[in-house]
């Protein structure tokens, strides 16, 4: 048993097995229809099909993930081909909430890729995402058939210790391409903005899931450090719930930003596949995308994914590196009008710093939870058992990285006046 996270929703790992058993059997005929449509080959036939559920112990997913190996012919006369794919089957509870992933795969990401591919080769490698061969969405169901990035040499990064400076730069270069291409797209075709739902937090933090993850998470962090940092803890608790919810709501509102892009919304190490030999990265999982300040992604990435020494001493260097690549992307992709300045970006980082506070207190403990700490973590169930929930949060904070990163960050936030209540 373990847990999965989606915009404030945490689900028991046992549900993965239940969903896997209750979902339809994904047969050779199912993949035959999908590939026939994807490749435009009506007579495509699948001759061999192997499918297995990917082991997800101790990871944070909101889907059942299958690895699929197929052998097929595009027509009876064609040679036998082999292909490896990932089938992503969202949990019903997530699919019912609604996501922006279908729109991202079918419309936004292909157009953003076209924009990047039209520009000069000076941007280097420009692959943004795993190619999507099938999207299937109905009430309570979202299924995606994707290319297997593992078969292309991509692997996951270290979510337990965080990532080093050089790996972080590779990730930020990809984020800059993603943000920059989205800015060009929405400038050229502004009607695309109407196709994206706003942030889950656009209406505040009033739903039970957001309250449990965000508000209760911040309150626990405050009380955990109450003996060591009594004044900081007092200020943190004074903001909960009203000031805290309002500040998050203001940050995700694009009307408050100096400039906007499509925000990934969940950029941390598990949602970045990495090819170290070729020094390239690809983003995955686009459920939470929305239009807002790119500083949201940057703070989320910095405070959930960097090693503590990188977060403390190299953040400015990383921000400059991101900005250089964002500027390069916008310039080579023919962005019209004034390109944001580095000062604009710094102002956005300052305005959105509270998002980093949220990320480090509420998301980091879950992001780097050990397999042991994730055992039996079912937020839906634990919400009804305060003592068990409290014990589980204490278990998450046993991580030295969590304690050191949260404490160090709180001292920084206090120094910068972030914890004051207006």
Number of C-alpha atoms within 10 A of each C-alpha: 19 24 28 25 21 19 19 21 19 25 26 20 25 13 19 25 13 10 16 17 10 9 10 9 9 14 12 19 13 12 21 23 17 18 21 19 14 13 11 11 15 14 13 20 21 23 14 11 18 13 17 12 15 13 11 18 15 20 21 22 22 26 25 21 21 19 20 22 16 18 16 22 19 20 14 11 7 10 10 14 12 13 13 18 22 23 26 19 22 23 22 17 14 21 20 14 12 18 18 16 20 20 18 19 22 14 13 21 23 16 16 22 19 13 19 26 15 11 15 11 11 9 16 9 16 17 17 20 23 20 16 20 20 20 17 12 14 9 10 14 17 22 20 20 23 21 20 20 20 16 11 10 13 19 16 14 20 15 20 18 16 23 22 16 17 11 18 21 20 19 25 23 25 24 27 23 27 27 24 27 29 26 24 22 25 18 15 12 10 12 10 15 16 9 14 18 16 19 20 20 20 17 16 19 23 14 11 14 19 19 17 23 22 24 24 17 18 27 20 20 24 23 17 17 17 14 10 11 15 13 13 20 22 14 16 24 18 16 20 17 18 13 15 22 21 17 16 20 17 18 23 25 18 18 12 14 21 14 17 23 23 23 25 24 23 24 25 25 24 22 18 22 22 24 20 14 8 10 13 20 26 21 23 17 22 22 22 21 23 23 23 25 27 24 27 25 23 25 22 23 24 24 25 30 28 25 21 23 12 19 22 14 10 13 15 13 13 21 19 14 17 24 20 14 20 23 19 16 27 23 15 16 23 13 18 12 7 6 13 15 11 14 9 14 21 16 15 21 20 14 20 24 22 20 22 24 22 21 23 28 28 24 24 25 28 25 24 26 23 19 14 14 22 24 17 17 23 23 22 15 14 17 15 10 11 10 10 14 18 14 11 19 18 16 16 21 22 14 18 11 18 24 18 13 23 24 20 14 20 24 13 15 18 15 10 12 9 17 23 14 12 5
